[in-house]
Amino acid sequence: MGKRTMALEVDRVVKRVRSRALVNQVSFEVEEGDICGFLGPNGAGKTTLIRIMAGLIKPTEGDVRIAGHSVRNDRVQALSQIGAIVESPIFFSYLTGRQALVNLARLHPELSSKARRSRVEEALEQVGLSDRANDRISTYSLGMKQRLGIAQALLGEPRIVILDEPANGLDPMGMQFLRKQILQLRKERGLTFLISSHLLDEIQQVCDRLVMIRQGSLVWKGRTDELHGPPMWVYRVTEVERALEALPNGLLGNRVGADTFQVEMNEEEAEAVNRRLQAEGILVLGLEKRERRLEEVFIEMMAP
């Protein structure tokens, strides 16, 4: 398998205001096609770093590269690869959704007027707003405004989309739509996403990588499944002691009830245990897979 292209590289970024470091030597990479969760408590420096990635403020030290282009030294080319919603999207409420996007599309002068109109219609369709495109934004729900914000981020056909708290204020149906939309855009257009959110259950469902910062410094980065560790499998069986003795080498089970034991293991190991119990004639009366929630891990990592 060939080396994957990096959509985003954050390289030893520092941002100081007077003597205070808001971001302190943060480095991480996001591979093309990844959906990466960007996590941290309030005041961790997430929005500051997102503003640096989007070219809105300059770092004190370090650099950000987007699709290999330096935001510091090759700003125009770098920022042409990115679409972003930083905090809440704001639109003139007296405009229609289509009018707002047509105005924003003018920020891409490299496109002909025909190409800009085509991009607007494509973006509206991708976020499910084509049927409300001629309605005033003042009539839009919060979820629709968030979707319009994503349409805005897609106008320049970016390689990577950065979303800062995209699900803020959304109801469960709105969050589900947003989740499906992100996964669909990754599948159909190969888009890369960096998503900052406090809704950790949503992040756990949609993100395959995570970056976590605290007080401006990197705490953890890697695949989501690496952070959680293997799930815990809880068995209810006819003979607990025999079942524990029958576990394959390397697996350690703990008895947690008269007819129950638990083992931490991955899917392949669980299949091997099931085969072994069946071969030993031990009847499995119940089986439950318990995965650690991202919220539990996050709270542990952010503890002082």
ChimeraX attribute file (.defattr): number of C-alpha atoms within 10 A of each C-alpha:
attribute: neighborCount
match mode: 1-to-1
recipient: residues
	/A:1	3
	/A:2	4
	/A:3	6
	/A:4	9
	/A:5	12
	/A:6	17
	/A:7	23
	/A:8	27
	/A:9	20
	/A:10	20
	/A:11	16
	/A:12	16
	/A:13	22
	/A:14	22
	/A:15	23
	/A:16	13
	/A:17	9
	/A:18	6
	/A:19	6
	/A:20	9
	/A:21	16
	/A:22	18
	/A:23	26
	/A:24	22
	/A:25	16
	/A:26	18
	/A:27	18
	/A:28	16
	/A:29	17
	/A:30	23
	/A:31	19
	/A:32	19
	/A:33	20
	/A:34	19
	/A:35	24
	/A:36	26
	/A:37	27
	/A:38	24
	/A:39	24
	/A:40	25
	/A:41	16
	/A:42	11
	/A:43	12
	/A:44	19
	/A:45	21
	/A:46	24
	/A:47	16
	/A:48	20
	/A:49	24
	/A:50	23
	/A:51	18
	/A:52	22
	/A:53	27
	/A:54	23
	/A:55	18
	/A:56	12
	/A:57	13
	/A:58	20
	/A:59	22
	/A:60	15
	/A:61	14
	/A:62	17
	/A:63	20
	/A:64	29
	/A:65	22
	/A:66	25
	/A:67	21
	/A:68	16
	/A:69	20
	/A:70	19
	/A:71	21
	/A:72	17
	/A:73	12
	/A:74	13
	/A:75	16
	/A:76	13
	/A:77	15
	/A:78	22
	/A:79	22
	/A:80	17
	/A:81	19
	/A:82	25
	/A:83	23
	/A:84	25
	/A:85	22
	/A:86	19
	/A:87	15
	/A:88	16
	/A:89	16
	/A:90	11
	/A:91	16
	/A:92	12
	/A:93	13
	/A:94	13
	/A:95	16
	/A:96	20
	/A:97	28
	/A:98	23
	/A:99	18
	/A:100	20
	/A:101	26
	/A:102	20
	/A:103	12
	/A:104	16
	/A:105	20
	/A:106	15
	/A:107	12
	/A:108	13
	/A:109	9
	/A:110	10
	/A:111	14
	/A:112	11
	/A:113	14
	/A:114	8
	/A:115	11
	/A:116	23
	/A:117	18
	/A:118	13
	/A:119	22
	/A:120	26
	/A:121	18
	/A:122	16
	/A:123	25
	/A:124	24
	/A:125	14
	/A:126	17
	/A:127	21
	/A:128	17
	/A:129	20
	/A:130	16
	/A:131	9
	/A:132	16
	/A:133	19
	/A:134	13
	/A:135	16
	/A:136	17
	/A:137	23
	/A:138	14
	/A:139	13
	/A:140	16
	/A:141	11
	/A:142	17
	/A:143	20
	/A:144	19
	/A:145	20
	/A:146	25
	/A:147	25
	/A:148	27
	/A:149	23
	/A:150	26
	/A:151	25
	/A:152	23
	/A:153	22
	/A:154	25
	/A:155	25
	/A:156	23
	/A:157	16
	/A:158	17
	/A:159	21
	/A:160	30
	/A:161	23
	/A:162	23
	/A:163	24
	/A:164	23
	/A:165	19
	/A:166	25
	/A:167	25
	/A:168	16
	/A:169	12
	/A:170	17
	/A:171	12
	/A:172	10
	/A:173	10
	/A:174	16
	/A:175	18
	/A:176	13
	/A:177	16
	/A:178	21
	/A:179	17
	/A:180	12
	/A:181	17
	/A:182	19
	/A:183	17
	/A:184	14
	/A:185	17
	/A:186	18
	/A:187	12
	/A:188	8
	/A:189	12
	/A:190	15
	/A:191	22
	/A:192	27
	/A:193	29
	/A:194	23
	/A:195	26
	/A:196	27
	/A:197	21
	/A:198	20
	/A:199	16
	/A:200	16
	/A:201	12
	/A:202	17
	/A:203	24
	/A:204	18
	/A:205	11
	/A:206	17
	/A:207	22
	/A:208	16
	/A:209	22
	/A:210	24
	/A:211	23
	/A:212	22
	/A:213	22
	/A:214	22
	/A:215	18
	/A:216	22
	/A:217	20
	/A:218	18
	/A:219	15
	/A:220	14
	/A:221	19
	/A:222	16
	/A:223	14
	/A:224	20
	/A:225	17
	/A:226	12
	/A:227	16
	/A:228	16
	/A:229	13
	/A:230	16
	/A:231	17
	/A:232	17
	/A:233	19
	/A:234	20
	/A:235	24
	/A:236	20
	/A:237	20
	/A:238	16
	/A:239	15
	/A:240	22
	/A:241	14
	/A:242	14
	/A:243	24
	/A:244	19
	/A:245	11
	/A:246	16
	/A:247	19
	/A:248	12
	/A:249	7
	/A:250	8
	/A:251	14
	/A:252	13
	/A:253	19
	/A:254	13
	/A:255	15
	/A:256	13
	/A:257	11
	/A:258	12
	/A:259	16
	/A:260	21
	/A:261	20
	/A:262	21
	/A:263	22
	/A:264	19
	/A:265	20
	/A:266	13
	/A:267	12
	/A:268	8
	/A:269	16
	/A:270	19
	/A:271	11
	/A:272	13
	/A:273	20
	/A:274	16
	/A:275	12
	/A:276	16
	/A:277	18
	/A:278	13
	/A:279	11
	/A:280	12
	/A:281	13
	/A:282	17
	/A:283	15
	/A:284	18
	/A:285	11
	/A:286	11
	/A:287	14
	/A:288	11
	/A:289	15
	/A:290	13
	/A:291	14
	/A:292	14
	/A:293	12
	/A:294	20
	/A:295	15
	/A:296	11
	/A:297	12
	/A:298	17
	/A:299	12
	/A:300	10
	/A:301	15
	/A:302	14
	/A:303	7
	/A:304	6
